[in-house]
Amino acid sequence: MKRVAVIPYIFVLLGAMLWGTTGTAQTFLPDNAHPFIISAGRSATGGIPLLIIMILLKKIKLHTWPWKQTLYAAICISLFQLLFFSSVRLTGVAIASVVAIGSAPVFSGVVEWIFLKMKPTKVWGLSTGLAIVGCLFLFLTKGEVTIDPVGILYSLVAGLIFAFYTLTSKSLLQKEEAIPVVAVTFSLSALLLTPFFFIYDISWLADPGNVGIIVYLGLATTSVAYVLYGWGLRKIPASSALTLSLAEPTTAALLGVVVVGEILGFTSWIGIGLLLGSIVILTLGSKASKPNKLK
């Protein structure tokens, strides 16, 4: 029984690790590969093939499908991708990933407080404070990685939107299976992002190597990763899933340094350490402290 109970956590962890390769894969695309086109291509290759398979298998009932929640999830994931890929271009793989996903559990606490009337705990307050200080250290960096304030802002907003996406998906997954949910959500996202194909340069897609990277982003970091995340999210709290998502920035930071050759300064490592520490405190503390309903 204990082994079965752990499996959902492993699914989320594996999905997050796959997400961690996203920013690094993007760095191998040419400079004229606009983040918006990357986002659109990723959603299309990740969602549409799955959607076709699910329709053929009759796994999607159009007349009873929760379209409203799915549209919310599609809007959230579209905005998240646009902001995240833009942030990677401005401030690097490691920093963008750590700030975006590292801040998501903090923002989920804010969202639950405002919308679900769940009073935050002292543990959440402590972890939030550490996360804020961590971001300040990132701004004070003197390393060779570019710490762009606009890039940091994009990452923070992306973290907030990812928190909304997770909470929306949690509700959606109570009604439908994970694979159909990912298929419909990302197909809708691709539809929302389609106009960018007519706005920005797509000549770089003529290179098979670039197309291969987009296919990887779609199949591995979208189809497989989000299905794994969805399978796990059905069985565990949204806050726990967001905490496990920390595997993404950890993976991304390591890949950014080892593969891309990014060099983080001392203050950057302190900032990253504080962000990671805030999530560790949130994880360990949540076992002993639960949020209370506001009266």
Contacts in CASP RR format, 6 or more apart in sequence:
PFRMAT RR
TARGET T0000
AUTHOR 0000-0000-0000
METHOD contacts of the structure
MODEL  1
MKRVAVIPYIFVLLGAMLWGTTGTAQTFLPDNAHPFIISAGRSATGGIPL
LIIMILLKKIKLHTWPWKQTLYAAICISLFQLLFFSSVRLTGVAIASVVA
IGSAPVFSGVVEWIFLKMKPTKVWGLSTGLAIVGCLFLFLTKGEVTIDPV
GILYSLVAGLIFAFYTLTSKSLLQKEEAIPVVAVTFSLSALLLTPFFFIY
DISWLADPGNVGIIVYLGLATTSVAYVLYGWGLRKIPASSALTLSLAEPT
TAALLGVVVVGEILGFTSWIGIGLLLGSIVILTLGSKASKPNKLK
7 232 0 8 1.000
8 231 0 8 1.000
8 232 0 8 1.000
8 233 0 8 1.000
8 234 0 8 1.000
8 235 0 8 1.000
8 236 0 8 1.000
9 232 0 8 1.000
9 236 0 8 1.000
9 240 0 8 1.000
9 244 0 8 1.000
11 228 0 8 1.000
11 229 0 8 1.000
11 230 0 8 1.000
11 231 0 8 1.000
11 232 0 8 1.000
12 228 0 8 1.000
12 229 0 8 1.000
12 230 0 8 1.000
12 232 0 8 1.000
12 233 0 8 1.000
12 236 0 8 1.000
12 240 0 8 1.000
12 241 0 8 1.000
12 244 0 8 1.000
12 245 0 8 1.000
13 244 0 8 1.000
13 247 0 8 1.000
14 225 0 8 1.000
14 228 0 8 1.000
15 224 0 8 1.000
15 225 0 8 1.000
15 226 0 8 1.000
15 228 0 8 1.000
15 229 0 8 1.000
15 247 0 8 1.000
16 101 0 8 1.000
16 225 0 8 1.000
16 229 0 8 1.000
16 244 0 8 1.000
16 245 0 8 1.000
16 246 0 8 1.000
16 247 0 8 1.000
16 248 0 8 1.000
16 251 0 8 1.000
17 247 0 8 1.000
17 248 0 8 1.000
17 251 0 8 1.000
18 220 0 8 1.000
18 221 0 8 1.000
18 224 0 8 1.000
18 225 0 8 1.000
18 228 0 8 1.000
19 101 0 8 1.000
19 221 0 8 1.000
19 225 0 8 1.000
19 245 0 8 1.000
19 248 0 8 1.000
19 251 0 8 1.000
19 252 0 8 1.000
20 97 0 8 1.000
20 221 0 8 1.000
20 247 0 8 1.000
20 248 0 8 1.000
20 249 0 8 1.000
20 251 0 8 1.000
20 252 0 8 1.000
20 255 0 8 1.000
21 220 0 8 1.000
21 221 0 8 1.000
21 251 0 8 1.000
21 252 0 8 1.000
21 255 0 8 1.000
22 84 0 8 1.000
22 217 0 8 1.000
22 221 0 8 1.000
22 252 0 8 1.000
23 85 0 8 1.000
23 88 0 8 1.000
23 93 0 8 1.000
23 96 0 8 1.000
23 97 0 8 1.000
23 252 0 8 1.000
23 255 0 8 1.000
24 93 0 8 1.000
24 252 0 8 1.000
24 255 0 8 1.000
24 256 0 8 1.000
24 259 0 8 1.000
24 260 0 8 1.000
25 213 0 8 1.000
25 216 0 8 1.000
25 217 0 8 1.000
25 221 0 8 1.000
26 33 0 8 1.000
26 35 0 8 1.000
26 38 0 8 1.000
26 85 0 8 1.000
26 88 0 8 1.000
26 89 0 8 1.000
26 93 0 8 1.000
26 213 0 8 1.000
26 217 0 8 1.000
27 88 0 8 1.000
27 93 0 8 1.000
27 260 0 8 1.000
28 213 0 8 1.000
29 38 0 8 1.000
29 204 0 8 1.000
29 210 0 8 1.000
29 213 0 8 1.000
30 204 0 8 1.000
30 207 0 8 1.000
30 210 0 8 1.000
32 201 0 8 1.000
32 203 0 8 1.000
32 204 0 8 1.000
33 204 0 8 1.000
33 210 0 8 1.000
34 196 0 8 1.000
34 200 0 8 1.000
34 201 0 8 1.000
35 82 0 8 1.000
35 85 0 8 1.000
35 86 0 8 1.000
35 88 0 8 1.000
35 89 0 8 1.000
36 82 0 8 1.000
36 85 0 8 1.000
36 193 0 8 1.000
36 196 0 8 1.000
36 199 0 8 1.000
36 200 0 8 1.000
37 196 0 8 1.000
37 197 0 8 1.000
37 200 0 8 1.000
37 201 0 8 1.000
37 202 0 8 1.000
37 205 0 8 1.000
38 81 0 8 1.000
38 85 0 8 1.000
38 214 0 8 1.000
38 217 0 8 1.000
39 78 0 8 1.000
39 81 0 8 1.000
39 82 0 8 1.000
39 85 0 8 1.000
39 193 0 8 1.000
39 196 0 8 1.000
40 190 0 8 1.000
40 193 0 8 1.000
40 194 0 8 1.000
40 196 0 8 1.000
40 197 0 8 1.000
41 190 0 8 1.000
41 193 0 8 1.000
41 214 0 8 1.000
41 217 0 8 1.000
41 218 0 8 1.000
42 81 0 8 1.000
42 214 0 8 1.000
42 217 0 8 1.000
42 218 0 8 1.000
42 221 0 8 1.000
42 222 0 8 1.000
43 77 0 8 1.000
43 78 0 8 1.000
43 81 0 8 1.000
43 186 0 8 1.000
43 187 0 8 1.000
43 189 0 8 1.000
43 190 0 8 1.000
43 193 0 8 1.000
43 218 0 8 1.000
43 222 0 8 1.000
44 187 0 8 1.000
44 190 0 8 1.000
44 193 0 8 1.000
44 218 0 8 1.000
45 214 0 8 1.000
45 215 0 8 1.000
45 217 0 8 1.000
45 218 0 8 1.000
45 219 0 8 1.000
45 222 0 8 1.000
46 186 0 8 1.000
46 190 0 8 1.000
46 218 0 8 1.000
46 219 0 8 1.000
46 222 0 8 1.000
46 223 0 8 1.000
47 182 0 8 1.000
47 183 0 8 1.000
47 185 0 8 1.000
47 186 0 8 1.000
47 187 0 8 1.000
47 189 0 8 1.000
47 190 0 8 1.000
47 218 0 8 1.000
47 222 0 8 1.000
47 223 0 8 1.000
48 186 0 8 1.000
48 187 0 8 1.000
48 190 0 8 1.000
49 219 0 8 1.000
49 223 0 8 1.000
50 179 0 8 1.000
50 182 0 8 1.000
50 183 0 8 1.000
50 186 0 8 1.000
50 187 0 8 1.000
50 223 0 8 1.000
51 60 0 8 1.000
51 183 0 8 1.000
51 184 0 8 1.000
51 187 0 8 1.000
53 183 0 8 1.000
54 60 0 8 1.000
54 179 0 8 1.000
54 180 0 8 1.000
54 183 0 8 1.000
54 184 0 8 1.000
59 177 0 8 1.000
59 179 0 8 1.000
59 180 0 8 1.000
60 180 0 8 1.000
60 183 0 8 1.000
60 184 0 8 1.000
65 176 0 8 1.000
65 184 0 8 1.000
66 172 0 8 1.000
66 175 0 8 1.000
66 176 0 8 1.000
69 168 0 8 1.000
69 171 0 8 1.000
69 172 0 8 1.000
69 175 0 8 1.000
70 172 0 8 1.000
70 181 0 8 1.000
70 184 0 8 1.000
70 185 0 8 1.000
70 188 0 8 1.000
71 188 0 8 1.000
72 164 0 8 1.000
72 168 0 8 1.000
73 165 0 8 1.000
73 168 0 8 1.000
73 169 0 8 1.000
73 172 0 8 1.000
73 181 0 8 1.000
73 185 0 8 1.000
74 185 0 8 1.000
74 186 0 8 1.000
74 188 0 8 1.000
74 189 0 8 1.000
74 192 0 8 1.000
75 189 0 8 1.000
75 192 0 8 1.000
76 161 0 8 1.000
76 162 0 8 1.000
76 164 0 8 1.000
76 165 0 8 1.000
76 168 0 8 1.000
77 165 0 8 1.000
77 185 0 8 1.000
77 186 0 8 1.000
77 189 0 8 1.000
78 189 0 8 1.000
78 192 0 8 1.000
78 193 0 8 1.000
79 158 0 8 1.000
79 161 0 8 1.000
80 100 0 8 1.000
80 158 0 8 1.000
80 159 0 8 1.000
80 161 0 8 1.000
80 162 0 8 1.000
80 165 0 8 1.000
81 189 0 8 1.000
81 193 0 8 1.000
82 193 0 8 1.000
83 100 0 8 1.000
83 154 0 8 1.000
83 155 0 8 1.000
83 157 0 8 1.000
83 158 0 8 1.000
83 161 0 8 1.000
84 96 0 8 1.000
84 100 0 8 1.000
84 154 0 8 1.000
84 155 0 8 1.000
84 158 0 8 1.000
86 151 0 8 1.000
86 154 0 8 1.000
87 96 0 8 1.000
87 99 0 8 1.000
87 100 0 8 1.000
87 151 0 8 1.000
87 152 0 8 1.000
87 154 0 8 1.000
87 155 0 8 1.000
87 158 0 8 1.000
88 96 0 8 1.000
88 97 0 8 1.000
90 96 0 8 1.000
90 146 0 8 1.000
90 148 0 8 1.000
90 150 0 8 1.000
90 151 0 8 1.000
90 154 0 8 1.000
91 145 0 8 1.000
91 146 0 8 1.000
91 147 0 8 1.000
91 148 0 8 1.000
91 151 0 8 1.000
91 152 0 8 1.000
91 155 0 8 1.000
92 145 0 8 1.000
92 146 0 8 1.000
92 256 0 8 1.000
92 262 0 8 1.000
93 252 0 8 1.000
93 253 0 8 1.000
93 255 0 8 1.000
93 256 0 8 1.000
93 260 0 8 1.000
93 262 0 8 1.000
94 145 0 8 1.000
94 249 0 8 1.000
94 252 0 8 1.000
94 253 0 8 1.000
94 256 0 8 1.000
94 257 0 8 1.000
94 262 0 8 1.000
94 264 0 8 1.000
94 268 0 8 1.000
94 272 0 8 1.000
95 138 0 8 1.000
95 145 0 8 1.000
95 147 0 8 1.000
95 152 0 8 1.000
95 155 0 8 1.000
95 268 0 8 1.000
95 272 0 8 1.000
96 151 0 8 1.000
96 154 0 8 1.000
96 155 0 8 1.000
96 252 0 8 1.000
97 248 0 8 1.000
97 249 0 8 1.000
97 251 0 8 1.000
97 252 0 8 1.000
97 253 0 8 1.000
98 249 0 8 1.000
98 252 0 8 1.000
98 253 0 8 1.000
98 272 0 8 1.000
98 275 0 8 1.000
98 276 0 8 1.000
99 135 0 8 1.000
99 138 0 8 1.000
99 152 0 8 1.000
99 155 0 8 1.000
99 156 0 8 1.000
99 159 0 8 1.000
99 249 0 8 1.000
99 275 0 8 1.000
100 155 0 8 1.000
100 156 0 8 1.000
100 158 0 8 1.000
100 159 0 8 1.000
100 162 0 8 1.000
100 249 0 8 1.000
101 159 0 8 1.000
101 162 0 8 1.000
101 245 0 8 1.000
101 246 0 8 1.000
101 248 0 8 1.000
101 249 0 8 1.000
102 131 0 8 1.000
102 159 0 8 1.000
102 245 0 8 1.000
102 246 0 8 1.000
102 249 0 8 1.000
102 275 0 8 1.000
102 276 0 8 1.000
102 278 0 8 1.000
102 279 0 8 1.000
103 131 0 8 1.000
103 135 0 8 1.000
103 155 0 8 1.000
103 156 0 8 1.000
103 159 0 8 1.000
103 160 0 8 1.000
103 275 0 8 1.000
104 159 0 8 1.000
104 160 0 8 1.000
104 162 0 8 1.000
104 163 0 8 1.000
104 166 0 8 1.000
104 242 0 8 1.000
104 245 0 8 1.000
105 127 0 8 1.000
105 163 0 8 1.000
105 239 0 8 1.000
105 242 0 8 1.000
105 243 0 8 1.000
105 245 0 8 1.000
105 246 0 8 1.000
105 279 0 8 1.000
105 282 0 8 1.000
106 124 0 8 1.000
106 127 0 8 1.000
106 128 0 8 1.000
106 131 0 8 1.000
106 278 0 8 1.000
106 282 0 8 1.000
107 159 0 8 1.000
107 160 0 8 1.000
107 162 0 8 1.000
107 163 0 8 1.000
108 163 0 8 1.000
108 166 0 8 1.000
108 167 0 8 1.000
108 238 0 8 1.000
108 239 0 8 1.000
108 242 0 8 1.000
109 118 0 8 1.000
109 120 0 8 1.000
109 124 0 8 1.000
109 163 0 8 1.000
109 239 0 8 1.000
109 291 0 8 1.000
110 120 0 8 1.000
110 163 0 8 1.000
111 163 0 8 1.000
111 164 0 8 1.000
111 167 0 8 1.000
112 118 0 8 1.000
112 120 0 8 1.000
112 167 0 8 1.000
112 239 0 8 1.000
112 291 0 8 1.000
113 119 0 8 1.000
113 120 0 8 1.000
117 293 0 8 1.000
117 294 0 8 1.000
118 291 0 8 1.000
118 292 0 8 1.000
118 293 0 8 1.000
118 294 0 8 1.000
119 291 0 8 1.000
119 292 0 8 1.000
119 293 0 8 1.000
119 294 0 8 1.000
120 291 0 8 1.000
121 286 0 8 1.000
121 289 0 8 1.000
121 290 0 8 1.000
121 291 0 8 1.000
121 292 0 8 1.000
122 289 0 8 1.000
123 281 0 8 1.000
123 282 0 8 1.000
123 285 0 8 1.000
123 286 0 8 1.000
123 288 0 8 1.000
123 289 0 8 1.000
124 282 0 8 1.000
124 291 0 8 1.000
126 278 0 8 1.000
126 281 0 8 1.000
127 277 0 8 1.000
127 278 0 8 1.000
127 279 0 8 1.000
127 281 0 8 1.000
127 282 0 8 1.000
128 278 0 8 1.000
129 278 0 8 1.000
130 274 0 8 1.000
130 275 0 8 1.000
130 277 0 8 1.000
130 278 0 8 1.000
130 281 0 8 1.000
131 274 0 8 1.000
131 275 0 8 1.000
131 278 0 8 1.000
133 271 0 8 1.000
133 274 0 8 1.000
134 270 0 8 1.000
134 271 0 8 1.000
134 272 0 8 1.000
134 273 0 8 1.000
134 274 0 8 1.000
134 275 0 8 1.000
134 278 0 8 1.000
135 152 0 8 1.000
135 156 0 8 1.000
135 271 0 8 1.000
135 275 0 8 1.000
137 267 0 8 1.000
137 268 0 8 1.000
137 270 0 8 1.000
137 271 0 8 1.000
137 274 0 8 1.000
138 147 0 8 1.000
138 152 0 8 1.000
138 267 0 8 1.000
138 268 0 8 1.000
138 271 0 8 1.000
138 272 0 8 1.000
139 147 0 8 1.000
139 149 0 8 1.000
139 152 0 8 1.000
140 267 0 8 1.000
141 147 0 8 1.000
141 264 0 8 1.000
141 265 0 8 1.000
141 267 0 8 1.000
141 268 0 8 1.000
142 265 0 8 1.000
142 266 0 8 1.000
142 267 0 8 1.000
143 263 0 8 1.000
143 264 0 8 1.000
143 265 0 8 1.000
143 266 0 8 1.000
143 267 0 8 1.000
143 268 0 8 1.000
144 262 0 8 1.000
144 263 0 8 1.000
144 265 0 8 1.000
145 262 0 8 1.000
145 263 0 8 1.000
145 264 0 8 1.000
145 265 0 8 1.000
145 268 0 8 1.000
147 268 0 8 1.000
162 242 0 8 1.000
162 245 0 8 1.000
163 242 0 8 1.000
166 233 0 8 1.000
166 238 0 8 1.000
166 241 0 8 1.000
166 242 0 8 1.000
167 238 0 8 1.000
169 181 0 8 1.000
169 185 0 8 1.000
169 230 0 8 1.000
169 233 0 8 1.000
170 233 0 8 1.000
170 238 0 8 1.000
170 241 0 8 1.000
172 181 0 8 1.000
172 185 0 8 1.000
173 181 0 8 1.000
173 230 0 8 1.000
173 233 0 8 1.000
173 234 0 8 1.000
174 234 0 8 1.000
178 227 0 8 1.000
178 230 0 8 1.000
178 231 0 8 1.000
178 232 0 8 1.000
178 233 0 8 1.000
178 234 0 8 1.000
179 227 0 8 1.000
181 230 0 8 1.000
182 222 0 8 1.000
182 223 0 8 1.000
182 226 0 8 1.000
182 227 0 8 1.000
182 230 0 8 1.000
185 226 0 8 1.000
186 222 0 8 1.000
186 223 0 8 1.000
186 226 0 8 1.000
204 210 0 8 1.000
205 211 0 8 1.000
205 214 0 8 1.000
229 241 0 8 1.000
229 245 0 8 1.000
232 241 0 8 1.000
233 241 0 8 1.000
239 282 0 8 1.000
239 286 0 8 1.000
240 283 0 8 1.000
240 286 0 8 1.000
243 279 0 8 1.000
243 282 0 8 1.000
243 283 0 8 1.000
243 286 0 8 1.000
246 276 0 8 1.000
246 279 0 8 1.000
249 272 0 8 1.000
249 275 0 8 1.000
250 276 0 8 1.000
253 264 0 8 1.000
253 272 0 8 1.000
256 262 0 8 1.000
257 263 0 8 1.000
257 264 0 8 1.000
264 272 0 8 1.000
END
